[in-house]
Amino acid sequence: RIAALAKAAGVGVETVRYHQRRGRMPVPPLAGGSGQRLYDADALRRLRFIRAAQAAGFTLEEIGELIALDASRDRSRAAWSW
């Protein structure tokens, strides 16, 4: 659940929702008939990456670009971008 994800990453629930709205975090589908969204280990890794990148001085825009580059698997472009 979103509260457990936020707690594990050391952020608030609204921070998770913010990153979802900005496209940096995926929004999982509703699970079965529970009406709740279940987050997996990949979601936690993504959220921790965002926090670590921010701590390293990357802007949220740059972090979004890094995430997009990772999704595209275009490693050569990532190397030349930075």
Secondary structure as GFF3:
##gff-version 3
##sequence-region A 1 82
A	DSSP	alpha_helix	2	9	.	.	.	ID=ss1
A	DSSP	alpha_helix	13	21	.	.	.	ID=ss2
A	DSSP	beta_strand	30	31	.	.	.	ID=ss3
A	DSSP	beta_strand	36	37	.	.	.	ID=ss4
A	DSSP	alpha_helix	41	55	.	.	.	ID=ss5
A	DSSP	alpha_helix	60	72	.	.	.	ID=ss6
A	DSSP	alpha_helix	75	81	.	.	.	ID=ss7
###
